[in-house]
Amino acid sequence: MQEWLLLGAAMLATGCVAGVLAGLFGIGGGVVIVPVLEATLGFLGVDPAIRMQIAVATSLATIIPTSISSARAHHRRGAVDVSVVKRWAIFVLVGALLGAWIASQVHSRTLAFVFATVALFVAARMVLMPKSPNLFDGIPRKFWVPFIPAGIGCVSSMMGIGGGVFMVMTLSLFGASIHKSVGTASLFGLAIALPGTIGFIATGLNDPRVPPGNLGYVSLIGFALIAPATVLMAPVGARIAHAFSERKLSLLFGAFLVFVAVRLYLRAFVA
């Protein structure tokens, strides 16, 4: 009984940290939730062959309410670019569905390496060259542009994250302010998490290895413990974000990108 109480407390704490990160950086919190859930499932003796699928699926499920809470908090401060959401949402959604479908078939190590490299590049730009020219002054309307949100949705769904890290990087490179990038990315998390969760539920329904208390690959117990904490704490993170100047928030996000990049490199070369 004591072990279950400790595990429950760990999940609640994970949800609180993930919620603050969601509001602060416009991310879904999966960068925290996935490794903690994977370790917890190992402690409970879940088949290692499906541990990551359950951790990723449950993380995506918790991102749904978190994204809504975070996006509302940012929208009240005018930091959500609705026009970008309208133009990119369908491509993000399609990419997320594709990512959920191929998650169990394609290893993410190569993609992790590529995106870690991009993350380090953007972090260096935000920290060392904050006044350097953007790649574009606004989002271009070229034929290849839809592949960017589709790719973000696909990879994010595969990794169990809300896509905020990659979306903030992309919008910043396209000239959006850091506050606007973070706020807009928080809403895109919903377009990734919802179809991704549906995909993982559908693909896990007939898997005999799934433990009790699951809906497909989604752990209902994990969702019930983590989701309320993330929703509660996301507005706190949003308030913290808007308390920083654009320069300070850029530095903070750059440092966070370095952390994410190191974790992705470890996944690519060690896992």
C-alpha positions as CSV (number, residue, x, y, z in Angstrom):
1,M,0.0,0.0,0.0
2,Q,2.8,2.4,0.9
3,E,4.4,1.7,-2.5
4,W,1.2,2.6,-4.3
5,L,1.0,5.8,-2.3
6,L,4.5,6.8,-3.2
7,L,3.8,6.1,-6.9
8,G,0.7,8.2,-6.7
9,A,2.6,11.0,-5.1
10,A,5.2,10.8,-7.8
11,M,2.6,11.0,-10.5
12,L,0.9,14.0,-8.9
13,A,4.3,15.8,-8.6
14,T,5.1,15.0,-12.2
15,G,1.7,16.5,-13.3
16,C,2.5,19.7,-11.3
17,V,5.9,20.1,-13.0
18,A,4.5,19.3,-16.4
19,G,1.8,21.9,-15.9
20,V,4.2,24.6,-15.1
21,L,6.3,23.8,-18.1
22,A,3.2,23.7,-20.3
23,G,2.3,27.3,-19.3
24,L,5.9,28.6,-19.2
25,F,7.1,27.2,-22.6
26,G,3.9,26.2,-24.4
27,I,4.9,22.6,-24.3
28,G,2.7,19.6,-23.3
29,G,4.9,18.4,-20.5
30,G,5.7,15.0,-22.2
31,V,9.4,15.6,-21.7
32,V,8.8,15.1,-18.0
33,I,5.8,12.7,-18.1
34,V,7.1,10.0,-20.5
35,P,10.3,9.1,-18.6
36,V,8.6,9.1,-15.2
37,L,5.7,7.0,-16.4
38,E,8.0,4.5,-18.2
39,A,10.0,4.1,-14.9
40,T,6.8,3.7,-12.9
41,L,5.4,1.0,-15.3
42,G,8.7,-0.8,-14.9
43,F,8.3,-0.7,-11.1
44,L,4.9,-2.2,-11.5
45,G,6.2,-5.0,-13.7
46,V,4.5,-4.0,-17.0
47,D,5.9,-5.9,-20.0
48,P,9.0,-3.8,-21.2
49,A,7.9,-4.3,-24.8
50,I,4.9,-2.0,-24.4
51,R,6.0,0.3,-21.5
52,M,7.1,3.1,-23.9
53,Q,3.8,2.9,-25.9
54,I,1.8,3.2,-22.6
55,A,4.0,6.1,-21.4
56,V,3.7,7.9,-24.7
57,A,0.0,7.3,-25.1
58,T,-0.8,8.4,-21.5
59,S,1.4,11.5,-21.8
60,L,-0.5,12.5,-25.0
61,A,-3.9,12.0,-23.2
62,T,-2.8,14.3,-20.3
63,I,-1.7,16.9,-22.8
64,I,-5.3,17.4,-24.1
65,P,-6.6,19.2,-20.9
66,T,-3.2,20.8,-20.3
67,S,-3.1,22.4,-23.7
68,I,-6.6,23.8,-23.3
69,S,-5.8,25.2,-19.9
70,S,-2.5,26.7,-21.1
71,A,-3.9,28.1,-24.3
72,R,-6.7,29.8,-22.5
73,A,-4.3,31.5,-20.1
74,H,-2.1,32.7,-23.0
75,H,-5.1,33.8,-25.1
76,R,-6.3,36.1,-22.3
77,R,-3.0,37.9,-22.7
78,G,-3.3,38.1,-26.5
79,A,-0.4,35.7,-27.0
80,V,-2.1,33.2,-29.4
81,D,-1.8,33.7,-33.1
82,V,-5.2,32.4,-34.2
83,S,-4.4,32.9,-38.0
84,V,-1.4,30.5,-37.8
85,V,-3.5,28.0,-35.9
86,K,-6.2,28.1,-38.6
87,R,-3.7,27.6,-41.4
88,W,-1.6,24.8,-39.7
89,A,-4.0,22.9,-37.5
90,I,-5.2,20.4,-40.1
91,F,-1.6,19.6,-41.1
92,V,-0.5,19.1,-37.5
93,L,-3.5,16.9,-36.9
94,V,-2.8,14.7,-40.0
95,G,0.8,14.4,-38.9
96,A,-0.1,13.4,-35.4
97,L,-2.4,10.6,-36.7
98,L,0.5,9.4,-38.9
99,G,2.9,9.5,-36.0
100,A,0.6,7.4,-33.7
101,W,0.3,4.8,-36.5
102,I,4.0,4.4,-37.2
103,A,5.2,4.8,-33.5
104,S,5.5,1.0,-33.0
105,Q,7.1,0.4,-36.4
106,V,9.8,3.0,-36.8
107,H,12.6,3.7,-34.3
108,S,12.9,7.4,-33.4
109,R,16.6,7.5,-32.8
110,T,17.5,9.1,-36.1
111,L,14.7,11.6,-35.7
112,A,15.8,12.3,-32.1
113,F,19.3,13.0,-33.3
114,V,18.1,15.4,-36.1
115,F,15.8,17.3,-33.8
116,A,18.3,17.5,-31.0
117,T,20.8,19.1,-33.4
118,V,18.1,21.6,-34.5
119,A,17.3,22.3,-30.9
120,L,20.9,23.1,-30.1
121,F,21.1,25.4,-33.1
122,V,18.0,27.3,-32.1
123,A,19.2,27.5,-28.5
124,A,22.5,28.9,-29.6
125,R,20.7,31.5,-31.7
126,M,18.3,32.5,-28.9
127,V,21.0,32.8,-26.3
128,L,24.0,34.1,-28.3
129,M,22.4,35.9,-31.2
130,P,19.0,37.2,-30.1
131,K,19.1,40.1,-32.6
132,S,20.1,38.0,-35.6
133,P,17.9,38.1,-38.7
134,N,15.0,35.6,-38.8
135,L,14.8,33.0,-41.6
136,F,11.6,34.8,-42.8
137,D,9.6,37.9,-41.8
138,G,6.4,36.0,-41.1
139,I,5.3,32.6,-42.1
140,P,5.9,32.1,-45.9
141,R,3.1,30.7,-48.1
142,K,5.3,28.3,-50.2
143,F,4.1,24.9,-51.3
144,W,6.5,23.2,-48.9
145,V,5.4,25.1,-45.7
146,P,2.6,22.6,-44.7
147,F,5.2,19.8,-44.4
148,I,6.6,21.7,-41.4
149,P,3.6,21.4,-39.1
150,A,2.8,17.9,-40.4
151,G,6.3,16.8,-39.5
152,I,6.1,18.4,-36.1
153,G,2.8,16.7,-35.5
154,C,4.1,13.3,-36.6
155,V,7.4,13.3,-34.6
156,S,5.7,14.8,-31.5
157,S,3.0,12.1,-31.5
158,M,5.6,9.4,-31.9
159,M,7.6,10.8,-28.9
160,G,4.6,11.5,-26.6
161,I,5.1,15.3,-26.4
162,G,2.8,18.2,-27.3
163,G,5.1,19.5,-30.0
164,G,5.6,22.8,-28.2
165,V,9.4,22.6,-28.2
166,F,9.5,22.2,-32.0
167,M,6.7,24.6,-32.6
168,V,8.2,27.4,-30.6
169,M,11.5,26.9,-32.4
170,T,9.8,27.0,-35.8
171,L,7.6,30.1,-35.1
172,S,10.6,31.9,-33.6
173,L,12.7,31.2,-36.7
174,F,9.7,32.6,-38.7
175,G,9.9,35.9,-36.8
176,A,7.3,35.5,-34.1
177,S,8.0,36.9,-30.7
178,I,8.9,34.4,-28.0
179,H,5.7,35.2,-26.1
180,K,3.5,34.7,-29.2
181,S,5.4,31.6,-30.1
182,V,4.9,30.0,-26.7
183,G,1.2,31.0,-26.6
184,T,0.4,29.7,-30.1
185,A,2.4,26.4,-29.5
186,S,0.3,25.7,-26.4
187,L,-2.9,25.5,-28.6
188,F,-1.1,23.3,-31.2
189,G,-0.6,20.8,-28.4
190,L,-4.3,20.0,-28.6
191,A,-4.1,19.3,-32.3
192,I,-1.3,16.8,-31.7
193,A,-2.5,15.2,-28.5
194,L,-6.1,14.5,-29.4
195,P,-5.6,12.5,-32.6
196,G,-2.4,10.9,-31.2
197,T,-4.4,9.6,-28.2
198,I,-7.2,8.2,-30.3
199,G,-4.6,6.4,-32.4
200,F,-2.9,4.8,-29.4
201,I,-6.3,3.8,-28.0
202,A,-7.2,2.1,-31.2
203,T,-3.9,0.3,-31.8
204,G,-3.8,-1.0,-28.2
205,L,-7.3,-2.2,-27.7
206,N,-6.5,-5.8,-28.8
207,D,-3.1,-6.0,-27.3
208,P,-3.2,-8.8,-24.6
209,R,-0.1,-7.4,-22.9
210,V,-1.9,-4.2,-21.8
211,P,-2.4,-4.2,-18.0
212,P,-5.7,-3.7,-16.2
213,G,-7.0,-0.1,-15.9
214,N,-6.0,0.8,-19.5
215,L,-8.0,2.0,-22.4
216,G,-5.9,0.8,-25.3
217,Y,-2.4,2.0,-24.5
218,V,-3.7,4.8,-22.3
219,S,-3.3,4.3,-18.6
220,L,-6.5,5.6,-17.0
221,I,-4.9,5.6,-13.6
222,G,-2.0,7.7,-14.8
223,F,-4.3,10.0,-16.6
224,A,-6.5,10.5,-13.5
225,L,-3.6,11.4,-11.3
226,I,-1.5,13.5,-13.7
227,A,-4.1,15.4,-15.8
228,P,-5.7,17.4,-12.9
229,A,-2.3,18.5,-11.6
230,T,-1.2,19.7,-15.0
231,V,-4.5,21.7,-15.6
232,L,-4.1,23.3,-12.2
233,M,-0.5,24.4,-12.7
234,A,-0.6,25.4,-16.4
235,P,-2.0,28.9,-15.7
236,V,0.8,29.4,-13.1
237,G,3.4,28.7,-15.7
238,A,1.7,31.1,-18.1
239,R,1.8,33.9,-15.5
240,I,5.5,33.2,-14.9
241,A,6.1,33.4,-18.6
242,H,4.5,36.8,-19.0
243,A,6.4,38.1,-15.9
244,F,9.7,37.7,-17.9
245,S,11.0,40.1,-20.5
246,E,11.3,38.7,-24.0
247,R,15.1,38.5,-23.6
248,K,14.9,36.6,-20.3
249,L,12.2,34.2,-21.6
250,S,14.4,33.6,-24.7
251,L,17.4,32.7,-22.4
252,L,15.2,30.5,-20.3
253,F,13.8,28.7,-23.3
254,G,17.2,28.4,-24.8
255,A,18.5,26.7,-21.6
256,F,15.4,24.4,-21.7
257,L,16.2,23.5,-25.3
258,V,19.7,22.4,-24.3
259,F,18.2,20.1,-21.7
260,V,15.8,18.6,-24.3
261,A,18.6,18.2,-26.8
262,V,20.8,16.3,-24.3
263,R,17.9,14.1,-23.5
264,L,17.3,13.4,-27.2
265,Y,20.9,12.6,-27.8
266,L,20.9,10.2,-24.9
267,R,17.8,8.5,-26.5
268,A,19.5,8.4,-29.8
269,F,22.9,6.9,-28.7
270,V,22.2,5.2,-25.3
271,A,18.6,4.0,-25.3
